[in-house]
Amino acid sequence: MKKPLLALTVLSLALTSVITPQTTFAALPFSIDGEQLPSLAPMLERVTPAVVSIAVEGTQVSTQHIPEQFRFFFGPNFPSEQVQERPFRGLGSGVIIDAQKGYIVTNYHVINGAEKIRVKLHDSREYDAELIGGDEMSDIALLKLEKAKNLVEIKVADSDKLRVGDFTVAIGNPFGLGQTVTSGIVSALGRSGLNIENFENFIQTDAAINSGNSGGALVNLNGELIGINTAILGPNGGNVGIGFSIPSNMMNNLTEQILQFGEVKRGMLGVQGGEVTSELAEALGYESSKGAFVSQVVPDSAADKAGLKAGDIILSINGKQIHTFSELRAKVATLGAGKKITLGVIRDGKEKSFNVTLGEQKNAKTTADKLHEGLSGAELSNTASSDKVEGVKVTAIEKGSIAESYQLQKGDIIIGVNRQRIKNLADLRQVLDKKPSVLALNIQRGDRTLYLVVR
């Protein structure tokens, strides 16, 4: 710590010895020989109002196991575990992607566990934000500002068109200092294997990213969003020129699913495999180490139905090159269930293409607490093909909750609200967004239908 401090002191002294009261400074020119000097300022004036600061508050619950010898000393009634609650606060960033509806995208880890989310705009206005939904495995969350007016949204670029060497600009709220802008280039694409999130397909950049930048914007020189800043690689959480951002296309796919279904309907291809090593490529007569090697195809999966086989090397999705198996996994998962894609494949040295309709992982659920106070304590999901009717299924009810007091039960399927047909969570959210004072829920319970009135 002393050496940096000493260096700063020496620099300060050196400046003091040169600058005198008689010293004058010439103004920096805006142009040379009549030509305008390049500047990012005009672009940033348009873009920075779309980047916000986020402050969160919540309570962290931890469980501590009590050793057996202590329980023996204090008696048999002494608890085996001790629950501790600690308040926490956090800071992050976010990006306005829909000014009219007040939608803001950020990282899931920024708002995870938060009981209060406060958003500060570029012009210092502050609002409470509502969590619409999120996906922990890909670290994306969607917020909404109800009462904010005159917002500025950011234009979203096609991140699949990025190239290594493209210029980047990172905008966020590092260390709670306030909005800060840094610049760099795209250092690498399709980064994975960092053990940060479950689905990794990062843009790597050397634009300075620090703590508090999470959820902020990575933009190109046109001021278009190309990524959501999410992580850094460096000692003690400091910037060393290696930052990672979630591609804008991946973010788009996830937020669209959250808005449409109320959850992320994760796509499933149905293959197992790994990276193409040099040894594997040589054994297969393949001249490159890029691609995703398929070691096994799950029976009756989307891949199996499309005709993929073990030993195939997947090179592209919809014409976009795939470099690693991790990149394939991340793109497939975030494209969403039911999406139709075209896979470019090498089989026995020959290039082939396969049309695939992605399947769905069945573990996606959402809590109803943010939808309506009367539904608090219920866990909801879209119905499966095995259910008798289409609607929103109650998958769990918390004991003693408000939802239980209104006689909502596990297994109920909501098929209508206030005389409107409900086919999925998106339909339910659309009705509840109008904030009706009373909900008349049309419920399918077993072989009969009934109405429950929720206030």
BAFIRO-620679 format. One record per residue (C-alpha): residue in three letters; x, y, z. Coordinates in steps of 0.25 Angstrom, whole numbers, plus 2048, in hexadecimal, padded with zeros to 3 digits. Example, Ala and Ser with C-alpha at 12.3 -4.5 7.8 and 13.67 -1.06 7.14 Angstrom:
ALA8317EE81FSER8377FC81D
//
This chain:
MET800800800LYS80C80A803LYS8128097F5PRO80580E7EDLEU8038197F8LEU81281D7F6ALA81181E7E7LEU8048277E8THR80B8307F2VAL8188317E9LEU80F8357DDSER80783F7E5LEU8148457E9ALA81A8457DBLEU80D84D7D6THR80E8577E1SER81D85A7DEVAL81985D7CFILE80C8647D1THR80E8737D6PRO80487E7D7GLN8098847CATHR8078777C2THR7FC8787B8PHE7F586C7B0ALA7F186D7A2ALA7E386779FLEU7E3859799PRO7DE85A78APHE7D1854786SER7D7853778ILE7E4853771ASP7E6859763GLY7D785A762GLU7D484B765GLN7CC847771LEU7D383F77CPRO7CD83177ESER7C483178BLEU7BB827791ALA7B3832798PRO7A883478EMET7A582578FLEU7A582579EGLU79C83079FARG791828798VAL79581B79FTHR79881E7AEPRO78A8227B2ALA7868137AFVAL78F80E7BAVAL78B80E7C8SER79080C7D6ILE78A8017DFALA78A8007EEVAL7847F47F5GLU7817F1803GLY77D7E3809THR7807D9814GLN78A7CE813VAL7867C181ASER7917B781ETHR7907AA826GLN79B7A6830HIS79C798834ILE79E796843PRO7A978C847GLU7A478084FGLN7AD78385BPHE7A679085DARG79878A85CPHE79C780866PHE7A178B870PHE79579486FGLY78B78886FPRO783780865ASN77978B862PHE78479485DPRO78279684DSER78B78F844GLU78B79B83AGLN78B7AA83CVAL7857B3832GLN78B7C1830GLU7857CC829ARG78E7D7824PRO78A7E481CPHE7927E7810ARG7937F2805GLY7997F17F7LEU79B7FA7EBGLY79B7F77DCSER7977FC7CFGLY78B7FA7C5VAL7877FE7B7ILE77A8037B2ILE7757FA7A6ASP7677FF7A5ALA76480E7A9GLN75580D7A7LYS7538017B0GLY75E8047BATYR7667F77B8ILE7747F77BDVAL77E7EB7BBTHR7897E87C6ASN7907DC7CBTYR7897D27D4HIS7947D27DEVAL7927E17E0ILE7837E07E5ASN7847D17EBGLY77E7D17F8ALA77A7E07F8GLU76D7E47FFLYS76F7F37FAILE7747F77EDARG7778067EAVAL77A80B7DCLYS7818197DALEU78181F7CCHIS78B8277C5ASP7848347C9SER7848307D8ARG77582C7D8GLU7738207E1TYR7688157E1ASP7648087E7ALA7657FC7DDGLU75D7F07DCLEU7647E27D9ILE75D7DC7CDGLY7657D07CCGLY7737CA7CBASP77C7BF7C7GLU7877BB7D1MET78E7B17C8SER7917BC7BDASP7917C87C7ILE7867D07C1ALA77B7D87C8LEU7707E17C3LEU76B7ED7CBLYS75F7F67C9LEU75D8057CDGLU74E8087CELYS74E8177D0ALA75A81C7C8LYS7588257BDASN76182A7B1LEU76A81E7B2VAL77581C7A7GLU77780E7A2ILE78380879BLYS78380278DVAL7877F378DALA7927EE783ASP7947E077DSER79F7DB786ASP7A17CF77CLYS7A77D9773LEU7B27DD77DARG7C17DB779VAL7CD7DA781GLY7D37E8781ASP7C67F0780PHE7C67FC789THR7BE7FB796VAL7B98057A0ALA7B58017AEILE7AB80A7B6GLY7A78077C5ASN7A880B7D3PRO7B68057D9PHE7B88067E8GLY7AB80E7E9LEU7B381A7E3GLY7A881D7D9GLN7A781C7CBTHR7B58197C5VAL7B98167B6THR7C580E7B2SER7C98097A4GLY7D17FD79EILE7CF7F2793VAL7C97E5792SER7D47DC797ALA7CE7CE794LEU7C07C8791GLY7B97BC797ARG7C17BB7A4SER7BD7B07ADGLY7C27A77B8LEU7C37B27C2ASN7BA7AB7CCILE7B37B87CEGLU7A57B57C8ASN79F7A87C4PHE79D7AD7B6GLU7AA7B47B1ASN7AB7BB7A3PHE7B27C77A7ILE7B87D379FGLN7C67D67A5THR7CA7E57A5ASP7D67ED7AAALA7CC7F97ADALA7CE7FB7BCILE7C37F47C4ASN7C37F47D3SER7BA7F17DFGLY7AC7F87DDASN7AD7F77CDSER7A57EA7CEGLY7987EC7C6GLY79E7F87BEALA79F7FA7AFLEU7AA7F67A5VAL7A77FE799ASN7AE7FF78BLEU7B280C785ASN7A480E77FGLY79F80F78EGLU79880178CLEU7977F7797ILE7A07EB794GLY7A17E57A2ILE79D7E67B1ASN7AA7E77B9THR7AA7DC7C4ALA7B87D77C9ILE7C67DA7C9LEU7D37D27CBGLY7DD7D87D4PRO7E37D87E2ASN7DB7DE7EDGLY7CF7E27E4GLY7D77EC7DDASN7D87EF7CEVAL7E47E97C6GLY7DE7EA7B8ILE7D67DD7B8GLY7C77E07B9PHE7BC7D77B4SER7AE7DB7AFILE7A17D37ABPRO79F7D479CSER7937DD799ASN78C7D2791MET78D7C979DMET7877D47A5ASN77C7D679BASN7787C879ALEU7777C77AATHR76F7D47ACGLU7657D07A1GLN7627C37A8ILE7607C97B5LEU7567D37AFGLN74F7C97A7PHE74E7BD7B1GLY7527C37BEGLU75E7BA7BFVAL7697B57B6LYS7657A97AEARG7737A37ACGLY77679D79FMET77B78E79FLEU782788794GLY78577A79AVAL794778798GLN7A07757A1GLY7AE77879CGLY7BA78179EGLU7C478A797VAL7CC78678BTHR7DA78378FSER7E6782785GLU7E7773788LEU7D8771786ALA7D8779779GLU7E4771774ALA7DD764777LEU7D0768770GLY7D876E764TYR7D377C767GLU7DC788764SER7D879176FSER7D679277ELYS7C979A77DGLY7BC79577FALA7B478C789PHE7B677D789VAL7AA77478BSER7AD768794GLN79F764796VAL791767791VAL78676679BPRO77B75C796ASP76E763791SER774771793ALA77477C789ALA781778784ASP77D76A783LYS77076D77BALA779776772GLY78276B76ELEU78F76F776LYS79876477AALA7A4762783GLY7B176677DASP7AB772776ILE7B277F778ILE7A978B778LEU7AF797771SER7A47A2771ILE7967A6775ASN78E7AD76AGLY79A7B0763LYS7A27B676FGLN7AF7AE772ILE7B07A677FHIS7BD7A6785THR7BB79D792PHE7B1794798SER7AF79E7A3GLU7AB7A8799LEU7A179E792ARG79B79B7A0ALA7997AA7A3LYS7937AE796VAL78A7A2796ALA7857A47A4THR7827B37A2LEU77C7B2794GLY7707AC79BALA7677A079AGLY76079E78DLYS7697A6785LYS76D7A0777ILE77C7A1774THR78579C769LEU79279576EGLY79E794765VAL7A5786767ILE7B177F763ARG7AF770762ASP7B976675CGLY7C1772756LYS7B477774FGLU7AC784752LYS79D782755SER79278A75APHE787786763ASN77A78D767VAL77778C776THR76B79077ELEU77079278CGLY76A78B798GLU7677917A6GLN76E78F7B3LYS76278C7BDASN7687937CAALA7647A17C7LYS75A7A87D1THR7577B57D7THR7527BB7E4ALA7457C37E4ASP7487CD7EFLYS74C7D87E5LEU73F7D57DCHIS7357D87E6GLU7357D97F5GLY7297CF7F6LEU7317C57EFSER73D7C67F9GLY7437B87FDALA73F7B17F0GLU7497AC7E6LEU7447AC7D8SER7487A67CBASN7427A47BDTHR73A7977BBALA74178B7B4SER73C7837A9SER7387787B3ASP72E7817BALYS71F7807B6VAL71E78F7B3GLU72779B7AFGLY7297A67B9VAL7327A97C5LYS73479E7CFVAL7367A07DETHR7437977E1ALA74479B7F0ILE73D7A27FBGLU7457A8807LYS73E7A4814GLY7377AF81BSER7387B880FILE72E7C2809ALA72C7B97FDGLU7287AD807SER71F7B680ETYR7177B8801GLN7167A9800LEU7207A87F4GLN72579A7F4LYS7317937EEGLY72D78D7E0ASP7237987DDILE72379D7CFILE71F7AB7CDILE7187AC7BFGLY7117B97C1VAL7127C67C8ASN7067D17C8ARG7007CA7BCGLN70C7CA7B4ARG7127BD7AFILE7207BA7B5LYS7297B07ADASN7377B37B3LEU73E7BC7BDALA73F7C77B2ASP7307C87B1LEU72F7C87C1ARG7397D37C2GLN7327DC7B7VAL7257DB7BFLEU72C7DE7CCASP7347EA7C6LYS7277F17C6LYS7277F07D5PRO7187EC7D7SER7137ED7E6VAL70D7E07E5LEU7117D37DEALA7067C97DBLEU70F7BC7D8ASN7087B17CFILE70F7A57D5GLN7107977CFARG71178D7DBGLY71177F7D7ASP70577C7CEARG6FD7887D3THR6FE7987D1LEU6FC7A27DCTYR6FE7B17DFLEU7067B77EAVAL7057C67EDVAL7137CC7F1ARG7147DA7F6
//
